[in-house]
Amino acid sequence: MYEDPRLRRLYFQAWHRGTREADYMVGGFFDRYASTWNEEEFQWFETLLDEQDVDIMAWGMGTAEVPERFKGPMMDAFKKLDFIKIRN
């Protein structure tokens, strides 16, 4: 899928979080937006991947306060959750 080793690693980490719900949230976000990210945004995402899934999901769903280091346009896009494809 990706030739660049960094993108392959990020794709794998985004889609292998440990739960299907986290995979859809984090992996779906990566699939939808990664092609538009600049270096700073990739660094933000890499830092996000170091966090616990329960925290990431709570921030995305708005059930927990987002830490200052993650606030901004990237988290705003993540919180929309419009990138998650629901299969019937």
PEBELMO-V216776 format. One record per helix or strand of 2 or more residues. SS is the DSSP state (hx for helix, st for strand). FROM is the first residue (numbers start at 1). TO is the last residue. If there is no record, write none. Layout:
# PEBELMO-V216776
<<SS	FROM	TO> <SS	FROM	TO>>
This chain:
# PEBELMO-V216776
<<hx	5	15> <hx	20	36> <hx	39	49> <hx	53	61> <hx	68	70> <hx	73	80>>
